Amino acid sequence: MIKILHTADWHLGKRLQEYSRLEEQKLVLEEICQIADQENVDLVLLAGDIFDSFNPAHEAVELLYKTLRKLSKNGSRPIIAISGNHDSTQFVEAPDPLARELGILFYSRYDSVIPLGRLDSGVEITRSASGFLEIRLPAFDFPIRAILAPYANEVSLKTYLGEGDRESEFRSLLEKNWRQLADTHCDEQGVNLFLGHFFFMKEGEKPEAEPESERPILHVGGTQSLFTKNIPSQIQYAALGHLHRHHAVGHDSIPVVYASSPLAYSFSEADQTKQVILIEAEPGTPVSYRAIGLKQGRPLCRKTFDQLAPALEWLEANPYCFVELTFVTEHSIDAATRKAILKAHDGIVNLIPQIKNPSGREDFSLQAEDLNRDMESLFKLFYESEKGQEPNAELLEIFKEVISQTDQA
């Protein structure tokens, strides 16, 4: 029985507005290394979005290399890592020749083929093809196979697809490719895995909500989702990244699982428990798996108050978190209240006024007849409809300056 750890969406270098998360990332990655050691994990799967940007800061790169070296136990525990939509394919594969000596196998391009050979640790890469890898570990008499499905960006789509119904073509193309790989390489004499970074859903079901940071990216090229039925039946476990909440999408007998990100990275993830997944597998039988909760890092909380005293009391009782605080008020939040709230806590990311029945009016929507008004009046009405109060003098002056520059242009 081989033990496999599934993790994803590290987003190294990510910030929460002006707040760096690097120190939290160090803590939670150390926690993941400890879990791998405590559970005697044999293999690690990292399902994409390793970094948060195409050009990560050197601190983020250093953290990745230090973590992977520790997680790989200097090469005795292989790690298979694919790229996600936030990763540069060239950057992810750049350290591959050196990383391979530590059993760290990066894969980010569909035309890449990982070289065969035995590593110093005794791990052997026995078969490889575009989008496929087979390895053997010294402690096991069966191979481990993985179909590799890194995120396909817009360039990849243009390369692999013609015109027409791109969404259905994309699903069909990937399904055909994965089935050919599974039919060629994945029999019941080995453990068969799928490692992917896509938006998967069960056909006909309501899709899982995407993280806020992913929404503009998911719809590039029309590839809004893939279906779990596109995964070959030979697969025993599909390890996914991209959605930040741990959940199983489901595909009959095949577990199709999102591990979750190790930290909450937006307030849409507030109050989520972050996880890694421990899988136990052997050839020819269904796998068993369980989620292990992560404890490190500051949680994200959304709170609403209509009085200052309870707000300050809660903030004092919960110092180690990031907060999006909505304050219900008759007018705007006055300076003294704002100052008291911000002084009470060092992790207030957003302080949002919620105006109760602003100006005594219930309906602030713009009407067709309002379009005959001048620009300044329209701006006032729009601001009032959105914010529930009139713009202050300073904001009006800025708006006037902007439209005056537009007129001159």
C-alpha positions in Angstrom: 0.0 0.0 0.0 1.5 3.3 -1.1 0.8 6.6 0.7 0.3 9.7 -1.4 -0.1 13.3 -0.3 -2.2 15.5 -2.5 -1.8 19.3 -2.2 -2.4 22.3 -4.5 -2.7 26.0 -5.0 0.1 27.2 -2.8 0.2 30.6 -4.6 3.6 31.5 -3.2 4.1 35.2 -3.0 0.4 36.1 -2.9 -0.7 39.1 -1.0 -4.0 40.1 0.5 -4.1 43.7 -0.7 -1.2 45.4 1.2 -0.6 42.4 3.5 2.1 39.9 2.7 1.3 36.2 3.4 4.9 34.9 3.0 5.5 34.3 6.7 2.2 32.4 6.9 3.1 30.4 3.8 6.4 29.4 5.5 4.5 28.1 8.5 1.8 26.2 6.6 4.3 24.6 4.2 6.4 23.5 7.2 3.1 22.0 8.6 2.6 20.1 5.3 6.2 18.7 5.5 5.5 17.6 9.1 2.3 15.8 8.0 4.1 14.0 5.2 6.7 12.8 7.7 4.2 11.8 10.4 2.1 9.9 7.9 5.1 8.2 6.3 4.1 9.5 2.9 5.8 7.9 -0.1 4.9 10.3 -2.9 3.6 13.9 -3.1 1.3 15.4 -5.8 1.3 19.2 -6.2 -1.6 20.1 -8.5 -0.6 23.5 -9.9 -0.7 27.2 -9.0 2.7 26.8 -7.3 3.3 30.6 -7.5 0.8 33.4 -7.6 2.4 35.2 -10.6 4.3 34.5 -13.8 7.3 36.4 -12.3 7.5 35.4 -8.6 9.6 37.3 -6.2 12.9 35.7 -5.2 11.6 35.1 -1.7 8.7 33.0 -3.1 11.1 31.0 -5.3 13.5 30.4 -2.4 10.6 29.2 -0.2 9.5 26.7 -2.9 13.0 25.2 -3.3 13.6 24.9 0.4 10.2 23.4 1.0 10.4 20.9 -1.9 13.9 19.8 -0.7 12.5 19.1 2.8 9.3 17.5 1.5 11.3 15.2 -0.8 13.5 14.1 2.1 16.5 14.9 -0.1 15.2 12.8 -2.9 13.8 9.7 -1.3 10.2 10.9 -1.5 9.3 11.8 -5.1 7.2 14.9 -5.9 5.3 15.4 -9.1 4.3 19.0 -9.7 2.3 20.5 -12.6 1.7 24.2 -13.5 -1.5 26.1 -13.0 -3.0 29.1 -14.6 -1.0 31.4 -12.4 2.3 29.8 -13.2 4.7 30.5 -16.1 5.3 27.2 -17.9 8.9 28.1 -18.7 9.6 29.2 -15.1 8.1 26.0 -13.6 10.2 23.7 -15.8 13.4 25.8 -15.6 14.9 24.0 -12.6 13.8 20.5 -13.8 17.3 19.0 -14.5 18.6 19.8 -11.0 15.3 19.2 -9.3 15.0 15.7 -10.8 18.1 14.7 -8.9 16.0 15.2 -5.8 13.1 13.3 -7.2 11.1 16.5 -7.9 9.5 16.2 -11.3 8.0 19.4 -12.9 5.6 19.3 -15.8 4.0 22.3 -17.5 4.0 21.9 -21.3 1.9 19.4 -23.2 4.8 18.8 -25.6 7.3 18.0 -22.8 8.5 14.4 -22.2 10.2 13.7 -18.9 13.5 11.8 -19.5 13.8 8.2 -18.4 16.4 7.0 -15.9 17.3 6.0 -12.4 17.9 8.7 -9.8 20.5 8.5 -7.0 17.7 7.8 -4.5 16.7 4.6 -6.4 13.5 6.1 -7.8 13.3 5.2 -11.5 11.4 6.9 -14.3 10.4 3.8 -16.3 8.0 5.2 -18.9 7.2 8.7 -20.1 5.2 10.3 -22.9 3.6 13.7 -23.5 1.2 14.1 -20.6 2.2 10.8 -18.9 4.8 9.5 -16.4 5.5 6.2 -14.8 7.8 5.8 -11.9 9.0 3.0 -9.6 9.9 3.4 -6.0 12.5 1.0 -4.3 10.0 0.0 -1.6 7.2 -1.1 -4.0 7.1 -3.9 -6.6 4.5 -2.1 -8.7 4.7 1.1 -10.8 2.9 4.4 -10.2 1.5 6.1 -13.3 0.2 9.6 -13.6 -1.6 11.3 -16.4 -0.4 14.9 -16.3 -2.8 17.7 -17.1 -1.3 21.2 -16.4 -3.5 24.2 -17.1 -3.8 24.9 -20.8 -3.5 28.6 -21.4 -4.8 30.7 -24.4 -1.7 30.0 -26.5 -2.1 26.2 -25.9 -5.7 26.5 -27.0 -4.8 28.2 -30.2 -2.1 25.6 -30.9 -4.4 22.6 -30.3 -7.8 23.8 -31.4 -9.3 25.1 -34.6 -12.4 27.2 -35.0 -15.9 26.1 -34.1 -17.3 25.1 -30.8 -14.1 25.5 -28.8 -15.5 24.4 -25.5 -16.7 21.0 -26.7 -13.6 20.5 -28.9 -11.4 21.2 -25.9 -13.2 18.6 -23.8 -13.2 16.1 -26.6 -9.5 16.6 -27.4 -8.3 16.2 -23.8 -10.6 13.2 -23.2 -9.3 11.5 -26.3 -5.7 12.2 -25.4 -6.2 11.0 -21.8 -8.0 7.8 -22.9 -5.2 7.0 -25.3 -2.6 7.4 -22.5 -4.7 5.3 -20.1 -5.4 2.5 -22.7 -1.6 2.4 -23.5 -0.1 2.6 -20.1 -2.6 2.1 -17.3 -3.4 -1.6 -16.6 -4.3 -3.1 -13.2 -0.7 -4.0 -12.5 0.1 -0.5 -11.2 -1.4 2.5 -9.4 -3.1 4.9 -11.9 -3.4 8.6 -11.0 -4.6 11.7 -12.7 -3.0 15.1 -11.8 -4.7 18.1 -13.2 -5.3 21.9 -12.8 -8.7 22.6 -14.4 -12.3 23.5 -13.5 -14.0 20.1 -13.3 -17.7 19.5 -12.6 -20.1 16.6 -13.0 -22.1 17.0 -16.2 -25.6 18.4 -15.4 -24.8 19.5 -11.9 -24.5 23.1 -10.7 -20.8 24.1 -10.8 -18.8 24.9 -7.7 -18.2 28.7 -7.3 -14.7 29.7 -8.4 -12.3 31.7 -6.2 -12.6 35.5 -6.9 -9.0 35.6 -8.3 -9.8 32.8 -10.8 -13.0 34.1 -12.4 -11.5 36.2 -15.2 -9.1 33.4 -16.1 -11.4 30.4 -16.2 -13.3 31.6 -19.2 -10.3 32.2 -21.5 -11.0 30.5 -24.9 -14.5 29.5 -23.7 -13.2 26.5 -21.7 -15.4 27.2 -18.7 -15.3 23.6 -17.4 -14.4 20.0 -18.0 -16.6 17.1 -17.0 -15.6 14.3 -14.7 -16.7 11.8 -17.3 -13.7 13.0 -19.4 -11.4 11.3 -17.0 -10.5 7.7 -18.1 -12.1 4.8 -16.1 -8.7 3.2 -15.4 -7.8 6.1 -13.1 -8.0 5.3 -9.4 -7.7 8.9 -8.0 -7.9 12.3 -9.7 -5.8 14.9 -7.8 -7.0 18.4 -8.8 -6.0 22.0 -8.2 -7.7 25.3 -9.1 -10.7 25.6 -6.8 -9.6 26.6 -3.3 -12.1 24.7 -1.2 -11.6 21.0 -0.4 -14.4 18.9 -2.0 -14.9 15.8 -4.2 -16.6 16.5 -7.5 -17.5 12.8 -7.9 -17.3 10.5 -10.9 -19.0 7.2 -10.0 -16.3 5.0 -8.5 -13.4 7.5 -9.2 -12.6 10.1 -6.5 -12.2 13.4 -8.3 -10.9 15.6 -5.5 -9.8 19.3 -5.0 -7.3 19.4 -2.1 -7.9 23.1 -1.3 -5.3 25.9 -1.0 -3.2 25.8 2.2 -4.4 29.3 3.2 -7.5 31.4 2.6 -6.5 33.8 -0.1 -9.8 35.9 -0.6 -12.8 36.7 1.6 -14.9 34.4 -0.6 -12.9 31.6 1.3 -13.7 33.1 4.7 -14.3 30.4 7.4 -13.1 27.5 5.1 -11.0 24.8 6.7 -7.9 24.2 4.5 -6.7 20.7 3.9 -4.2 18.3 2.4 -5.4 14.8 1.2 -3.8 11.5 2.3 -4.4 8.7 -0.2 -3.7 5.0 0.3 -3.5 3.0 -2.9 -2.5 -0.3 -4.5 -3.0 -1.7 -7.9 -6.4 -3.0 -9.0 -8.5 -1.8 -6.1 -10.3 1.4 -5.1 -8.2 3.9 -3.2 -9.0 5.2 0.3 -8.4 8.9 1.1 -9.0 11.3 3.9 -8.5 15.1 4.4 -6.1 16.4 7.0 -6.9 19.9 8.3 -4.2 22.6 8.3 -3.9 24.8 11.3 -1.3 27.4 10.4 -2.0 30.9 8.9 -4.4 33.7 9.7 -8.0 32.8 9.0 -10.2 35.3 7.0 -13.4 36.5 8.7 -16.3 38.5 7.5 -18.2 40.3 10.3 -21.1 42.8 10.5 -21.8 45.1 13.4 -24.1 48.0 13.9 -22.6 49.3 17.2 -19.0 50.1 18.0 -18.7 48.4 21.4 -19.5 44.8 20.2 -17.2 45.4 17.2 -14.3 46.4 19.4 -15.0 43.5 21.8 -14.9 40.9 18.9 -11.8 42.5 17.4 -10.0 42.3 20.7 -11.0 38.7 21.2 -9.8 37.6 17.7 -6.5 39.3 17.1 -5.0 36.6 14.8 -7.1 36.9 11.6 -7.8 39.1 8.6 -11.1 40.9 8.7 -13.6 42.3 6.3 -15.8 44.3 8.6 -19.1 45.8 7.5 -20.4 48.5 9.8 -24.1 49.3 9.6 -24.8 53.0 10.1 -27.4 55.7 9.4 -24.8 57.8 7.5 -21.2 57.3 6.7 -18.8 55.9 9.3 -17.6 58.9 11.3 -13.9 59.6 11.7 -13.8 58.6 15.5 -15.5 55.3 14.8 -13.3 54.5 11.9 -10.2 55.4 13.9 -11.3 53.2 16.9 -12.0 50.2 14.7 -8.7 50.4 12.8 -6.7 51.0 16.0 -8.3 47.9 17.6 -6.9 45.4 15.1 -3.9 45.1 12.8 -5.6 42.9 10.2 -8.6 44.9 9.0 -8.4 44.6 5.2 -11.8 46.1 4.4 -14.0 48.4 6.4 -17.3 48.7 4.6 -20.1 51.1 5.5 -23.7 49.8 5.1 -26.1 52.7 5.0 -29.5 52.1 6.6 -32.3 53.7 4.5 -30.0 56.4 3.2 -31.5 59.9 3.1 -34.8 58.4 4.0 -35.2 57.0 0.5 -35.6 53.3 -0.4 -35.0 53.5 -4.1 -31.8 55.0 -5.4 -31.8 53.4 -8.9 -31.1 55.7 -11.8 -34.1 56.4 -14.1 -34.2 57.0 -17.8 -35.0 60.7 -17.4 -31.8 61.1 -15.4 -29.8 60.7 -18.6 -30.6 64.3 -19.6 -28.7 65.6 -16.6 -25.1 67.0 -16.8 -22.1 64.8 -16.0 -21.6 66.0 -12.4 -25.3 65.4 -11.6 -25.1 61.9 -13.1 -22.0 61.1 -11.1 -23.7 62.2 -7.9 -26.8 60.0 -8.7 -24.6 57.0 -9.6 -22.5 57.3 -6.5 -25.6 57.7 -4.4 -27.2 54.6 -6.0 -24.0 52.6 -5.3 -22.9 53.9 -1.9 -26.1 55.1 -0.4 -24.8 58.6 0.2 -23.6 61.6 -1.7 -20.0 62.0 -2.7 -18.0 64.4 -0.6 -16.4 67.6 -1.9 -13.0 66.1 -2.4 -14.3 63.3 -4.5 -16.3 65.7 -6.6 -13.3 67.8 -7.3 -11.3 64.7 -8.5 -14.2 63.8 -10.8 -14.4 67.3 -12.2 -10.6 67.2 -12.9 -10.9 63.9 -14.7 -13.8 65.0 -17.0 -12.0 68.3 -17.7 -9.0 66.3 -18.9 -11.2 64.1 -21.0 -12.8 67.1 -22.6 -9.4 68.7 -23.5 -8.3 65.4 -25.1 
